[in-house]
Amino acid sequence: MPAMYQSDITQFLNKLKADRPQLEDEQRKGRSLLWDKQPIDLEERADQQASRIAQTPYSYYQNF
């Protein structure tokens, strides 16, 4: 059976993955640094919200 057509880009990616098998793990690590969020500590979040100071709608206008 003859081989199916592969574009130049597909051939390049297949060769790159064969030459550098750790590439996908490196990509996953980079993705996790940028996109994966740490779990939210609900007690700490409640403390932060409780310590906030309410801001006036227009901060340059003060009711004297």
N, C-alpha and C positions, 0 to 999 in steps of 0.2 A: 504494500500500500504506500503510495507516495506521501511525503510529508506535507502537512498543511502549511499554507502560507503564513509566515510570521513577518511582521513589519520590522523595520530597522530599530525602532524604539523597543519593541518586545525582545528582540535579539540582544540589544544593549542591556536591558534590565536583567534578562536571564544570565548573561555573562557576568554582570556586576554582582548578582547574588551568588553565583558560583565562585567568583574570586574572593568575595568577602562574606562568608556565611554569618558573621556576627552583625551584619548591617541591620537586619530587622530588629534585633535586640537593642541596638543603639538608637534606632528610631523610636522604639517604645519608651526607652528611658527619657529621651528628649521630649516626647509627647507628655509623659507623666510630669515632667518638670514644669511645663507650661500650662497644661490643661486640667490635670487631675487635682481636685481640691481635697484638703484635709477635712476630716469630720469636724462638725461644729460642736463646740463645748457650750451647751445650752445655759449652764450657770454663768459662765463668763460673759456670754452674750447678754443675758438679763442684767448683769452688773453694769455692762457698758451702756445699755439703753437707759438704765435707771440713773446713771451719772451724767447723762446728757443735759445740756442747758437748752431750754426752748428758745428758738431763734424767732425774732419778729419777722413778719412777712416782708417788710422792706427794712433792711438792717441800717440804712443811713438815716432813717426817720425815727426819732425818739420822742415818746410822749413825755414832755417835761412837765 
